[in-house]
Amino acid sequence: MVENLEHLLRRAWRFPRAPRAALYKELLRSETYLLTVDDPIPGGETRRVTRADASFPVWADKDPELGGVWVPVFPARDRVREFVAARGLKAPRGKEFLWMGHMPGQVFSLLRGVRRFAGLRLHLDAATGVDLPWRETLALAEGRLPDEAPERWDLPIERLVIPAGERISLGRLAPWDGEPKPALLTMPQAGRFRPEDLRRLVRLPLGEGRYAWTPCRHFLQILRRLKSSGAVESDRFVENLLASQLSFEMYGEAEALCEWLAARGQEAFAWMGLAVVYGRTGRLDECAALCRRAVGRYPGERAFHVNGLRALIALGRREEAARRVEAAVRLFPQDAVLAELGRELSDLAPHRV
């Protein structure tokens, strides 16, 4: 089984745009391994199996460009040792590197709780790895096969203006159903991307009914290029960058951006983004706590009231939600969304007989 998983990983790495159904199926029925840093285990035995509700110090790599973290997952325990040796890693004093084994399918649910989680990186060796972003990890955590690529999104911002003088390249993508001749637009000066990035595309209107596609990651590079060239104001760049990351379900990257913004004085805007990230990724306790704190500091920001109430209702904390909705309606008496949440709470209230 390990040999089959490694074969499928190598094939996915060599042919990044090919279907991956066989790889996904094998991942759901294979044991996998993580690298952790923990206290030494007496007797030298380094195998551990973590329960789904336990926290653990898992090794993760930070994306140097976008800030999200990618957790390496290994098909065999020997691959963990090779990873440590190849990087020359040294454990902190009093700790050891341990490989941690997980039963088939278990690891995907565990990793979704990692802070700034962008996805997992299926690691075979120093030259061979396959990335599974957040959306695919979620499907595997739920025991489903992820949708086959390419994933496609509409333009997540109002418009994208490429000024005169910027060099662009136009090419062709492999066709898919309903799209016999998809065009590929890239901006070489914005940065390079990997063939694997072509599995996630965003549609760029070109005017007169024409459009092209570009990898989502390259789209973010284009935004950064336009900011550095002075074509986009700094504030608008940040708004567009966050809106794009949320639209592309790049939640780990969005979380990293929001924390960076909060540390630099844009707390209200950053917290609004974090509330969305927490809500969409199922971190409802964190969402409720953040919104409760934000309502006290920024009571005039309607989004904190709405997102906090939605989190409380989903958590079943109806009494607290009822108190919060009354306070929110007093501040925003004509708000239709808050009124609807109030009605939802009334419907959920127990009826006396």
Wavefront OBJ file of the C-alpha trace (Angstrom):
o trace
v 0.000 0.000 0.000
v 2.870 2.399 0.797
v 4.425 1.625 -2.592
v 1.143 2.384 -4.353
v 0.701 5.705 -2.531
v 4.264 6.737 -3.335
v 3.754 5.770 -6.982
v 0.605 7.922 -7.174
v 2.360 10.840 -5.482
v 5.212 10.681 -7.954
v 2.794 10.518 -10.871
v 0.835 13.543 -9.554
v 4.089 15.469 -9.237
v 5.173 14.595 -12.785
v 1.767 15.350 -14.316
v 0.363 18.157 -12.098
v -2.750 18.812 -14.207
v -3.792 15.169 -14.573
v -6.814 13.781 -12.629
v -6.032 12.734 -9.046
v -8.979 10.527 -8.125
v -6.731 7.480 -7.644
v -4.420 9.468 -5.348
v -7.331 10.762 -3.268
v -8.770 7.257 -2.852
v -5.412 5.898 -1.758
v -4.954 8.718 0.767
v -8.293 7.834 2.380
v -7.263 4.211 2.890
v -3.562 4.640 3.774
v -1.816 5.368 7.040
v 0.058 8.673 6.945
v 2.731 10.326 9.087
v 3.573 13.768 10.465
v 6.705 15.308 11.929
v 6.275 16.627 15.471
v 8.515 18.116 18.144
v 7.792 16.792 21.627
v 9.227 15.361 24.813
v 11.414 12.279 24.411
v 9.631 8.937 24.714
v 11.205 6.443 27.183
v 12.745 3.450 25.487
v 13.358 5.259 22.220
v 10.010 4.323 20.625
v 8.990 7.289 18.489
v 5.620 6.166 17.211
v 2.519 8.052 18.387
v -1.067 8.124 17.248
v -2.989 11.301 18.011
v -6.682 11.400 18.762
v -8.865 13.693 16.706
v -9.515 16.070 19.621
v -5.905 16.394 20.774
v -3.542 19.259 20.088
v 0.016 18.535 19.104
v 3.158 20.459 18.038
v 3.174 19.583 14.332
v 5.922 20.744 11.997
v 4.761 23.236 9.355
v 6.467 25.379 6.711
v 5.560 29.050 6.257
v 4.874 30.260 2.740
v 7.498 33.026 2.348
v 5.326 34.964 -0.123
v 1.810 34.739 1.332
v 2.351 33.742 4.975
v 0.089 30.696 5.221
v 1.541 27.450 6.551
v 1.779 24.124 4.766
v 2.035 20.935 6.795
v 4.157 18.148 5.298
v 2.445 14.744 5.326
v 4.497 11.626 4.622
v 3.467 8.272 3.091
v 5.959 6.304 5.231
v 7.851 6.868 8.473
v 11.218 6.542 6.718
v 10.295 9.586 4.677
v 10.007 11.577 7.937
v 13.547 10.650 8.932
v 14.812 11.539 5.460
v 13.080 14.934 5.686
v 14.788 15.749 9.009
v 18.184 14.582 7.750
v 17.957 16.388 4.404
v 17.161 19.706 6.071
v 19.655 19.229 8.886
v 16.961 20.012 11.450
v 17.878 20.282 15.132
v 15.264 19.822 17.851
v 15.081 22.391 20.692
v 16.848 21.454 23.918
v 14.986 18.759 25.825
v 12.805 17.890 22.810
v 12.967 15.308 20.074
v 11.694 15.005 16.537
v 9.067 12.283 16.450
v 7.157 10.710 13.627
v 3.485 10.408 14.366
v 1.357 7.792 12.624
v -2.333 8.248 11.819
v -4.966 5.800 10.724
v -6.392 6.226 7.200
v -8.199 9.536 6.720
v -7.586 10.760 10.283
v -4.839 13.261 9.593
v -6.932 15.570 7.420
v -9.330 16.566 10.206
v -6.452 17.147 12.602
v -4.612 19.511 10.302
v -7.562 21.833 9.769
v -7.026 23.093 13.339
v -3.506 24.335 12.584
v -3.232 28.126 12.790
v -2.870 29.838 9.385
v -3.403 26.461 7.706
v -3.104 26.863 3.927
v -2.993 23.185 3.070
v -0.936 20.052 3.284
v 2.130 19.107 1.301
v 2.405 15.424 0.417
v 6.151 14.947 0.764
v 8.022 12.140 -0.958
v 11.580 13.450 -1.118
v 13.476 16.703 -1.445
v 12.524 17.033 -5.114
v 9.028 15.550 -5.066
v 5.923 16.918 -3.379
v 2.260 17.566 -4.120
v 0.233 20.370 -2.534
v -3.380 19.905 -1.419
v -4.882 23.330 -0.541
v -7.499 23.968 2.116
v -10.508 23.079 -0.033
v -9.136 19.660 -0.980
v -8.086 18.977 2.606
v -11.631 19.754 3.759
v -13.096 17.243 1.298
v -10.714 14.515 2.482
v -11.463 15.368 6.130
v -15.136 14.707 5.352
v -14.301 11.433 3.591
v -15.072 12.856 0.132
v -13.011 12.900 -3.031
v -12.133 16.505 -3.945
v -13.542 17.852 -7.187
v -11.221 17.394 -10.118
v -9.335 20.394 -11.401
v -9.332 22.970 -12.708
v -11.187 24.889 -10.015
v -12.465 28.149 -11.481
v -13.503 31.485 -9.953
v -14.882 34.732 -11.302
v -12.958 37.969 -10.808
v -13.130 38.614 -7.027
v -12.678 42.390 -7.249
v -14.603 45.123 -9.053
v -12.111 45.342 -11.896
v -8.478 44.774 -12.801
v -6.755 47.487 -14.829
v -3.356 46.651 -16.305
v -1.694 49.927 -17.280
v 0.066 50.544 -20.571
v 3.678 49.441 -20.530
v 3.130 46.259 -18.523
v 4.083 43.217 -20.563
v 1.598 40.359 -20.656
v 1.692 36.981 -22.351
v -1.216 35.051 -23.835
v -1.220 31.297 -24.306
v -3.547 28.325 -24.311
v -4.786 25.970 -21.616
v -5.979 22.400 -22.024
v -9.726 22.496 -22.823
v -12.451 21.401 -20.416
v -16.210 20.917 -20.696
v -17.803 24.088 -22.045
v -14.425 25.735 -22.693
v -12.883 24.389 -25.932
v -10.089 26.992 -26.270
v -9.343 28.607 -22.889
v -6.807 31.438 -23.058
v -4.067 31.827 -20.440
v -2.934 35.330 -19.433
v 0.263 35.866 -17.472
v 2.392 38.843 -16.479
v 6.040 37.682 -16.509
v 7.278 40.615 -14.406
v 4.788 39.782 -11.645
v 6.420 36.475 -10.757
v 6.650 32.824 -11.674
v 4.220 30.057 -10.848
v 4.305 26.280 -10.934
v 2.444 24.020 -13.380
v 0.454 22.779 -10.361
v -0.962 26.302 -9.902
v -2.889 25.854 -13.157
v -5.309 23.637 -11.221
v -6.893 26.794 -9.705
v -7.870 29.544 -12.141
v -9.576 32.941 -12.053
v -11.399 34.475 -15.003
v -10.166 37.878 -16.235
v -12.543 39.935 -18.425
v -10.680 41.501 -21.365
v -13.554 43.604 -22.727
v -15.849 43.185 -25.717
v -17.015 39.824 -24.396
v -13.507 38.363 -24.340
v -11.769 36.897 -21.297
v -8.757 34.865 -20.246
v -7.724 32.756 -17.269
v -4.784 33.038 -14.920
v -3.716 30.923 -11.919
v -5.148 32.257 -8.656
v -1.710 32.483 -7.124
v -0.398 34.398 -10.138
v -3.376 36.757 -9.865
v -2.177 37.700 -6.370
v 1.300 38.257 -7.814
v -0.232 40.556 -10.446
v -1.945 42.576 -7.702
v 1.376 42.951 -5.923
v 3.096 43.980 -9.153
v 0.485 46.657 -9.830
v 0.985 48.043 -6.313
v 4.776 48.143 -6.638
v 4.492 49.935 -9.989
v 2.190 52.563 -8.465
v -0.836 51.530 -10.526
v -2.860 50.675 -7.396
v -3.058 52.592 -4.112
v -1.828 50.774 -1.006
v -5.225 50.698 0.756
v -7.011 49.412 -2.334
v -4.289 46.772 -2.801
v -4.837 45.395 0.716
v -8.613 45.296 0.249
v -8.262 43.556 -3.126
v -5.691 41.106 -1.787
v -7.855 40.042 1.160
v -11.032 39.853 -0.944
v -9.211 37.652 -3.460
v -7.771 35.298 -0.849
v -11.187 34.842 0.758
v -12.824 34.289 -2.627
v -10.221 31.667 -3.599
v -10.653 29.916 -0.210
v -7.028 30.671 0.648
v -7.961 30.989 4.305
v -4.536 30.359 5.812
v -3.061 33.112 3.674
v -5.946 35.451 4.572
v -5.452 34.727 8.279
v -1.760 35.531 8.004
v -2.525 38.800 6.182
v -5.089 39.856 8.798
v -2.740 39.176 11.693
v -0.054 41.180 9.911
v -2.467 44.080 9.414
v -3.633 43.990 13.036
v -0.046 44.257 14.239
v 0.386 47.362 12.069
v -2.535 49.371 13.379
v -5.388 48.258 11.076
v -7.099 46.275 13.796
v -10.783 46.802 12.907
v -10.291 45.857 9.253
v -8.080 42.909 10.203
v -10.575 41.601 12.754
v -13.386 41.741 10.193
v -11.296 39.536 7.919
v -10.414 37.147 10.738
v -14.078 36.799 11.696
v -14.838 35.688 8.139
v -11.929 33.243 8.138
v -12.953 31.709 11.477
v -16.588 31.440 10.430
v -15.916 29.836 7.067
v -13.393 27.341 8.422
v -15.582 26.138 11.287
v -13.590 27.818 14.090
v -16.807 29.106 15.621
v -15.604 29.522 19.216
v -12.791 31.747 18.000
v -15.207 33.688 15.795
v -17.641 34.276 18.666
v -14.859 35.347 21.042
v -13.289 37.715 18.521
v -16.633 39.336 17.637
v -17.563 39.763 21.310
v -14.300 41.617 21.870
v -14.706 43.622 18.659
v -18.273 44.713 19.482
v -16.969 46.245 22.693
v -14.224 48.123 20.865
v -15.979 48.930 17.563
v -19.747 48.881 18.295
v -20.563 50.763 15.095
v -19.161 47.993 12.854
v -22.239 45.968 11.925
v -20.211 43.010 10.588
v -19.008 42.066 14.085
v -22.582 41.849 15.364
v -23.740 39.695 12.438
v -20.776 37.309 12.362
v -20.755 36.921 16.131
v -24.469 36.094 16.202
v -24.138 33.552 13.425
v -21.327 31.837 15.304
v -23.293 31.759 18.588
v -26.381 30.322 16.882
v -24.306 27.640 15.170
v -22.715 26.776 18.528
v -26.137 26.464 20.165
v -25.459 29.292 22.616
v -28.959 30.733 22.217
v -29.257 32.699 25.473
v -26.089 34.644 24.791
v -27.164 35.147 21.179
v -30.564 36.482 22.304
v -28.890 39.103 24.512
v -26.529 40.084 21.714
v -29.200 40.389 19.055
v -31.263 42.742 21.233
v -28.265 45.014 21.678
v -27.455 44.858 17.960
v -31.009 45.702 16.884
v -30.974 48.772 19.155
v -27.911 49.989 17.279
v -29.184 49.000 13.815
v -32.994 49.036 14.081
v -33.619 48.849 10.315
v -31.137 46.065 9.536
v -32.887 43.176 7.747
v -30.164 40.605 8.466
v -30.226 41.243 12.208
v -34.013 41.098 12.190
v -33.881 37.732 10.436
v -31.359 36.413 12.984
v -33.696 37.556 15.748
v -36.570 35.616 14.166
v -34.342 32.577 13.816
v -33.562 32.720 17.524
v -37.276 33.001 18.342
v -37.980 29.890 16.265
v -35.229 28.011 18.095
v -36.510 28.952 21.548
v -38.151 26.103 23.500
v -41.942 26.293 23.633
v -43.757 25.847 26.935
v -46.649 23.404 27.018
l 1 2 3 4 5 6 7 8 9 10 11 12 13 14 15 16 17 18 19 20 21 22 23 24 25 26 27 28 29 30 31 32 33 34 35 36 37 38 39 40 41 42 43 44 45 46 47 48 49 50 51 52 53 54 55 56 57 58 59 60 61 62 63 64 65 66 67 68 69 70 71 72 73 74 75 76 77 78 79 80 81 82 83 84 85 86 87 88 89 90 91 92 93 94 95 96 97 98 99 100 101 102 103 104 105 106 107 108 109 110 111 112 113 114 115 116 117 118 119 120 121 122 123 124 125 126 127 128 129 130 131 132 133 134 135 136 137 138 139 140 141 142 143 144 145 146 147 148 149 150 151 152 153 154 155 156 157 158 159 160 161 162 163 164 165 166 167 168 169 170 171 172 173 174 175 176 177 178 179 180 181 182 183 184 185 186 187 188 189 190 191 192 193 194 195 196 197 198 199 200 201 202 203 204 205 206 207 208 209 210 211 212 213 214 215 216 217 218 219 220 221 222 223 224 225 226 227 228 229 230 231 232 233 234 235 236 237 238 239 240 241 242 243 244 245 246 247 248 249 250 251 252 253 254 255 256 257 258 259 260 261 262 263 264 265 266 267 268 269 270 271 272 273 274 275 276 277 278 279 280 281 282 283 284 285 286 287 288 289 290 291 292 293 294 295 296 297 298 299 300 301 302 303 304 305 306 307 308 309 310 311 312 313 314 315 316 317 318 319 320 321 322 323 324 325 326 327 328 329 330 331 332 333 334 335 336 337 338 339 340 341 342 343 344 345 346 347 348 349 350 351 352 353
